[in-house]
Amino acid sequence: MKKIAFVAAAASAAATTTAAVMWLAVPAGAAPAGRDVSGIEHFQLVTTSATATTQPVIATGVFTAGGVDHQGSKVDTFVFPGGSFKVAHSGPATQHFNPKTCLLTVVGHGTFKLSGGTGAYAKIKGAGTYKLNILAVGAKTATGKCTQKKPPTAFQQIIKATGKVSL
């Protein structure tokens, strides 16, 4: 079965990068000076753009912070006030495209690992799991057929991740 190439590429990148959404961020004042802090962190990424290379990420748990995820194929970079860190992710995703309705669904899950912190995140370590959901409506041609050559007319991606983190 054919897949919408543009959406499939975005979904694959999202499933890989975003699916690796191990959304862990720590504000500069989260940990007392000289003390390690660890616990469970929750991350959520939500976007409505199939073409964006960055997306917002919110972290809650041991620390609460809002930042930006710079997507990569296997490693993302999360940038928060006070520093950044790398998020390596992997996991499968399944896609289904309905050629009659142009509806694309992508469901994925996997694991992530944190490393390479800078600034307030210089000591960050952690790992966990994520779930990815994408729902998109593909564009149609002038004759009403679904097309793979245009961005989708509607796109929603939600990634939720949970893991143990230490700073």
Secondary structure, 3 states (H helix, E strand, C coil): CCCCHHHHHHHHHHHHCHHHCCCCCCCCCCCCCCCCCEEEEEEEEEECCCCCCEEEEEEEECCCEEEEEECCCCEEEEEECCEEEEEEEECCEEEEEECCCCEEEEEEEEEEEEECCCHHHCCCEEEEEEEEEEEEECCECCCCCECCCCCCCEEEEEEEEEEEEEC
